[in-house]
Amino acid sequence: MKQLITSALILLAIFASTFFISRITGVLTVEDIKSALTKAFQVNLIYVAMTVTLLLFIDLFIAIPSLTMRIFSGHFPGAITGGASGAIIAAYAGSKSTLNNPSPAIFIAIGISVVFWL
């Protein structure tokens, strides 16, 4: 749990630093934020709902969840080859990863993503 909180705080610091850097450099001002929020509140709710629905639909195809990768691992290289490679990769990632050291699973997920998106 300590590592999860540490990771969350690191991500929070990274995202907050982008805001502060853009604020210090003058790229983002208070007036810009106020005008953007004012424009956002004036948009028709139908357009907002359609945009959110569209983004969620696009997320189905752009995001790479593990289930989708398993489906693609059977589709692109063929059922036998894809199933075997998916099983081997999943077994390897599961056997080498722990809660204290999740990096093997992370590297495997990145590797699968690179292979199937190229």
Residue pairs with C-beta under 8 A, 6 or more apart in sequence:
3 99
3 100
19 28
22 28
23 29
64 109
64 112
64 113
64 116
64 117
66 109
69 86
69 109
69 112
69 113
69 116
70 86
70 90
72 82
72 116
73 82
73 83
73 85
73 86
73 89
73 112
73 116
74 82
74 83
74 86
75 82
76 82
76 116
77 85
89 108
89 111
89 112
92 104
92 108
93 104
93 105
93 108
93 109
94 105
96 104
96 105
97 103
97 104
97 105
